[in-house]
Amino acid sequence: MKPLRLYSLLNNLAISLVNPFVSFFTASYGITGALLAIVSSANTAFPGIIQYVLANLYIKAKKLIAIGSLFGGLLWILIGVYAIYNEYFVLVYSIISACLGAANFGWLLILDKISTTHRGRTLAYYNFYASIGSLIATLITGFIVGNNLDLMRYFFIISGLIYAFNAYVIYNSDVDAEFARGNGIKLFSSNLEVRKFILTNFIFTFVWSMAWPIFPLAQVYKFHMNEFQVAIINVTGGTSTLALQRLVGRLVDRHRKFVMFFGRFALATFPLAYAFSTTPYEIYIANLVSGFTNSASISYTAFLFDHSDYYEKRINIALYNMFNGIAALLGSTISSLMFNLISEWFSLAVAINIMLIGIGIMRMLMSLLYLKIKEVF
């Protein structure tokens, strides 16, 4: 299990060096509208689509992780070496998201193999190790870069090198997940509860993602943040996640439906905090809630695993991720279009506040759908 812990640690380290800053970085270089929507939703949209395709191919999990990590790492190095900061950054970043999404799909399959009982605790255990190195990495990036965004190129390169090395780590581990070829392309699961669960997540993710392209605009144009302040936002959430992760993991095994509901309901905190706050310090405090919302995310994976038999597990995971990806891309894009219209009538700061207040209210309302989900005992 040690190589798996090392992989989890390094993977989260590579993510934390660059991912918390990508949307802010993009908005700071004047990329807005649909392109910013693509960047802000890329980590959900493109992995979901590529994972759906992969679910119908015969590829072992370990090999899939190694290939995805290697290609994703090489592309990050490409961005850093050639300082790709324009519209081409959006294209390359989208491909990176797809590659790393493929790797994450393989990782989920390995996690399923080693967590046949007490899924919540096992998944939280690996997420705990994955979070350890991320806090310092994010702070280091934010502190060094500050207002000099050109320095991000070096962190893109470092992150890429870590991904490439991690491909070697996972390839030499002794745990793999073997699975049969999917029975053709499916658009719907044969399991009624899984279909209801996927639909519920589609609706919520659509609303959830509407705030994603607005957050970096608020950071840049309302609060005038630098990268260190963005780092603090992420670190406060990460610290809270470390403190709560194992506790929430135990709650998932006992009260999964209520963890799913409150995990989604609490997500309304963030757009409302950005709307009503006047300084970044208020956002730092509000972001402590993400310790619970981040930890609660394992409940959705655990639900999906427990409602799928061995032969449907892979396709159900793929369907779940694909529909979430489509919802994220649609929600972010439509939100960007709505923001463009509203900003013609109001100042930029007021338009940001209007959007975020509306999204916060919608998040609370849509979270009620999770109370309709049936638990497995």
C-alpha positions in Angstrom: 0.0 0.0 0.0 3.0 2.4 0.4 3.3 3.1 -3.4 -0.4 4.0 -3.4 0.0 6.4 -0.5 3.1 7.9 -2.3 1.1 8.3 -5.5 -1.8 9.9 -3.7 0.5 12.3 -1.9 2.5 13.3 -5.1 -0.7 13.6 -7.2 -2.2 16.0 -4.7 1.1 17.9 -4.5 1.2 18.4 -8.2 -2.5 19.5 -8.3 -2.0 22.0 -5.4 1.0 23.7 -7.0 -1.0 25.0 -9.9 -4.7 24.1 -9.9 -5.9 26.5 -7.2 -4.6 29.4 -9.3 -5.6 28.4 -12.9 -8.9 30.3 -13.0 -7.4 33.3 -11.3 -4.4 33.2 -13.6 -6.6 33.1 -16.6 -8.9 35.9 -15.5 -5.8 38.1 -14.6 -4.6 37.8 -18.2 -7.9 39.2 -19.4 -9.5 36.0 -20.6 -13.2 36.1 -19.8 -16.5 34.9 -21.1 -16.8 31.5 -22.6 -13.1 30.8 -22.5 -13.0 31.5 -18.7 -16.0 29.3 -18.4 -14.2 26.4 -20.1 -11.1 26.9 -17.8 -13.2 27.0 -14.6 -15.2 23.9 -15.5 -12.4 21.9 -17.3 -11.5 19.8 -14.3 -15.1 18.5 -14.2 -16.1 18.6 -17.8 -13.3 17.0 -19.8 -12.4 14.2 -17.3 -16.1 13.2 -17.3 -16.3 13.0 -21.0 -13.0 11.1 -21.5 -13.9 8.7 -18.6 -17.1 7.8 -20.3 -15.2 6.8 -23.5 -12.6 4.8 -21.5 -15.3 2.9 -19.7 -16.1 1.1 -23.0 -12.4 0.1 -23.6 -10.3 -2.7 -22.1 -7.5 -0.8 -20.3 -6.2 -1.9 -16.9 -6.4 0.8 -14.2 -2.7 1.0 -13.5 -1.7 1.5 -17.1 -4.4 4.1 -17.5 -3.2 6.1 -14.6 0.4 5.9 -15.8 -0.4 7.1 -19.3 -2.7 9.9 -18.2 -0.3 11.2 -15.6 2.7 11.1 -18.1 0.9 13.0 -20.9 -0.7 15.5 -18.5 2.7 16.2 -17.0 4.4 16.7 -20.3 1.8 19.2 -21.4 2.2 21.2 -18.1 5.9 21.3 -18.9 5.1 22.5 -22.4 3.0 25.4 -21.0 5.8 26.4 -18.7 8.6 26.2 -21.1 6.9 28.2 -23.9 5.0 30.6 -21.5 1.6 29.8 -23.1 -0.7 32.4 -21.5 -3.2 33.3 -24.3 -6.2 31.5 -25.8 -3.9 28.5 -26.5 -3.6 28.0 -22.8 -7.3 27.2 -22.6 -6.9 24.5 -25.3 -3.8 22.9 -23.7 -5.3 23.1 -20.2 -8.4 21.3 -21.5 -6.3 18.5 -22.9 -4.4 18.3 -19.6 -7.7 18.0 -17.7 -8.8 15.1 -20.0 -5.5 13.3 -19.5 -5.5 13.6 -15.7 -9.2 12.8 -15.7 -8.4 9.5 -17.4 -5.8 8.9 -14.6 -8.3 9.7 -12.0 -10.7 7.2 -13.4 -8.1 4.4 -13.0 -7.4 5.6 -9.5 -11.1 5.3 -8.6 -11.1 1.7 -9.8 -8.1 0.9 -7.7 -9.8 2.5 -4.7 -12.9 0.4 -5.2 -10.8 -2.7 -5.2 -9.1 -1.9 -1.8 -12.3 -0.6 -0.1 -14.9 -3.3 -0.4 -16.0 -2.6 3.2 -16.3 0.7 5.1 -15.9 2.7 1.9 -16.3 6.0 3.6 -13.4 5.4 6.0 -11.2 3.9 3.4 -11.7 6.7 0.9 -11.3 9.3 3.6 -8.0 7.6 4.6 -6.5 8.0 1.2 -7.9 11.5 0.8 -6.2 12.4 4.1 -2.8 11.3 2.9 -3.4 13.1 -0.4 -4.0 16.4 1.4 -0.9 16.5 3.6 1.5 17.9 1.1 -1.0 20.2 -0.7 -1.3 22.9 2.0 2.4 23.8 2.0 2.6 23.5 -1.8 -0.2 25.9 -2.4 1.2 28.4 0.1 4.7 28.3 -1.5 3.3 28.9 -4.9 1.2 31.8 -3.8 3.9 33.4 -1.7 6.6 33.2 -4.4 4.3 34.3 -7.3 2.4 37.1 -5.4 1.7 39.7 -8.1 4.3 38.4 -10.6 2.1 36.0 -12.5 4.9 35.2 -15.0 6.6 33.1 -12.2 3.8 30.6 -12.6 5.6 29.1 -15.5 8.1 27.5 -13.2 5.4 25.9 -11.1 3.8 24.6 -14.2 7.1 22.9 -15.0 7.5 21.5 -11.5 4.0 20.2 -11.5 4.5 18.5 -14.8 7.7 16.8 -13.6 5.9 15.5 -10.5 3.1 14.0 -12.7 5.7 12.4 -14.9 7.5 10.8 -11.9 4.2 9.7 -10.5 3.5 7.8 -13.6 6.6 5.7 -12.8 5.4 5.3 -9.1 2.0 3.9 -10.0 3.3 1.7 -12.8 5.6 0.0 -10.4 3.0 -0.6 -7.7 1.7 -4.1 -6.9 -2.1 -3.2 -7.0 -4.1 -3.1 -10.2 -7.8 -3.3 -11.1 -8.9 -5.6 -13.9 -12.2 -5.2 -15.5 -14.1 -6.6 -18.5 -14.9 -4.6 -21.6 -18.1 -2.6 -21.2 -21.2 -3.8 -23.0 -21.3 -1.1 -25.6 -22.1 2.6 -25.1 -24.8 3.3 -22.6 -26.5 6.6 -21.9 -28.5 5.4 -18.9 -27.8 3.0 -16.1 -30.0 0.0 -15.7 -30.3 0.7 -12.0 -33.2 3.0 -11.1 -31.5 4.4 -8.0 -28.4 5.1 -9.9 -30.4 6.9 -12.7 -32.1 9.1 -10.0 -28.7 9.8 -8.4 -27.1 10.8 -11.7 -30.0 13.1 -12.6 -29.9 14.7 -9.1 -26.2 15.4 -9.5 -26.6 16.7 -13.0 -29.1 19.3 -11.9 -27.1 20.3 -8.8 -23.8 20.4 -10.8 -25.4 22.7 -13.3 -26.3 25.2 -10.6 -23.0 24.6 -8.7 -20.8 25.3 -11.7 -22.6 28.6 -12.4 -20.4 30.3 -9.8 -17.1 28.9 -11.0 -16.3 31.6 -13.7 -17.6 34.3 -11.4 -15.3 33.5 -8.5 -12.1 34.5 -10.4 -13.7 37.6 -11.7 -14.5 38.6 -8.1 -11.0 37.8 -7.0 -9.5 40.0 -9.7 -12.0 42.8 -10.2 -13.8 43.1 -6.8 -11.2 42.2 -4.2 -8.1 42.8 -6.3 -6.3 39.8 -4.9 -2.9 38.5 -5.6 -1.9 34.8 -5.7 -0.9 34.6 -2.1 -4.4 35.7 -1.0 -5.8 33.0 -3.4 -3.5 30.5 -1.7 -4.7 31.4 1.7 -8.3 30.8 0.6 -7.3 27.3 -0.5 -5.2 26.6 2.5 -7.9 27.5 5.0 -10.2 25.1 3.2 -7.5 22.4 3.1 -6.7 22.7 6.8 -10.4 22.4 7.6 -10.6 19.3 5.4 -7.7 17.6 7.1 -9.4 18.2 10.5 -12.8 16.9 9.4 -12.0 14.2 6.8 -11.9 11.1 8.9 -14.9 12.2 11.0 -17.0 12.8 7.9 -15.7 9.4 6.5 -17.3 7.7 9.6 -20.5 9.7 9.2 -20.7 8.6 5.5 -20.8 4.9 6.6 -23.7 5.7 9.0 -25.7 8.6 7.6 -24.8 8.9 4.0 -28.0 10.6 2.7 -27.8 13.4 5.2 -24.0 13.9 4.6 -24.8 14.2 0.9 -27.6 16.8 1.6 -25.6 18.9 4.0 -22.5 18.7 1.9 -24.4 20.2 -1.0 -26.4 22.7 1.1 -23.2 24.1 2.7 -21.9 24.9 -0.8 -24.2 27.9 -0.8 -21.7 29.5 1.7 -19.1 30.3 -0.9 -21.0 32.4 -3.5 -22.8 34.2 -0.6 -19.5 34.9 1.1 -18.1 36.4 -2.1 -21.2 38.5 -2.6 -21.5 40.0 0.9 -17.8 40.2 1.9 -15.9 43.5 1.7 -12.4 42.1 2.3 -10.6 38.8 1.6 -10.4 38.1 5.3 -14.1 37.4 5.5 -13.7 34.9 2.6 -10.9 33.2 4.5 -13.2 32.5 7.4 -16.1 31.4 5.2 -13.9 29.0 3.4 -13.4 26.9 6.5 -16.8 25.4 5.6 -15.1 23.7 2.7 -13.6 21.3 5.2 -17.0 19.7 5.5 -18.0 20.1 1.8 -14.8 18.6 0.5 -14.9 15.7 2.9 -18.5 15.0 2.1 -17.6 14.4 -1.5 -16.6 10.8 -0.7 -20.3 10.1 0.1 -21.2 10.4 -3.6 -18.5 8.0 -4.7 -19.4 5.6 -2.0 -23.1 5.7 -2.9 -22.3 4.9 -6.5 -20.0 2.0 -5.6 -22.6 0.4 -3.3 -25.4 0.7 -5.9 -23.5 -1.0 -8.7 -22.6 -4.6 -9.2 -19.2 -5.6 -10.4 -20.0 -5.5 -14.1 -21.9 -2.2 -14.0 -19.5 -0.3 -11.6 -17.2 1.0 -14.3 -20.0 2.2 -16.7 -21.9 3.8 -13.8 -18.9 5.7 -12.6 -18.3 6.9 -16.2 -22.0 7.9 -16.6 -21.9 9.8 -13.4 -18.7 11.7 -14.3 -19.9 12.3 -17.9 -23.2 13.9 -17.0 -21.5 15.9 -14.2 -19.0 17.1 -16.8 -21.7 18.1 -19.3 -23.6 19.9 -16.5 -20.5 21.8 -15.4 -19.7 23.0 -18.9 -23.3 24.1 -19.6 -23.6 25.8 -16.2 -20.4 27.7 -16.5 -21.0 28.8 -20.0 -24.6 29.9 -19.4 -23.5 31.7 -16.3 -20.8 33.6 -18.3 -23.4 34.7 -20.9 -25.8 35.8 -18.1 -23.0 37.8 -16.5 -22.2 39.5 -19.7 -25.8 40.6 -20.0 -26.1 41.8 -16.4 -22.7 43.7 -16.6 -24.2 45.8 -19.4 -26.7 47.2 -16.9 -24.7 47.4 -13.8 -21.1 48.0 -12.7 -18.8 45.0 -12.6 -18.9 44.6 -8.8 -22.7 44.9 -8.7 -23.1 42.3 -11.5 -20.8 39.9 -9.7 -22.8 40.3 -6.5 -26.1 39.8 -8.2 -24.9 36.6 -9.9 -23.4 35.1 -6.7 -26.5 35.8 -4.5 -28.8 34.2 -7.1 -26.5 31.2 -7.4 -26.2 30.8 -3.6 -30.0 30.7 -3.2 -30.3 28.1 -6.1 -27.6 25.9 -4.5 -29.6 25.7 -1.3 -32.8 24.9 -3.1 -31.3 22.2 -5.4 -29.6 20.5 -2.4 -33.1 19.4 -1.2 -33.1 16.9 -4.1 -30.6 14.7 -2.2 -33.2 14.1 0.5 -35.1 12.0 -2.0 -32.2 9.5 -2.5 -32.6 6.1 -0.9 -29.8 4.7 1.2 -28.4 1.1 1.1 -28.0 -0.7 4.4 
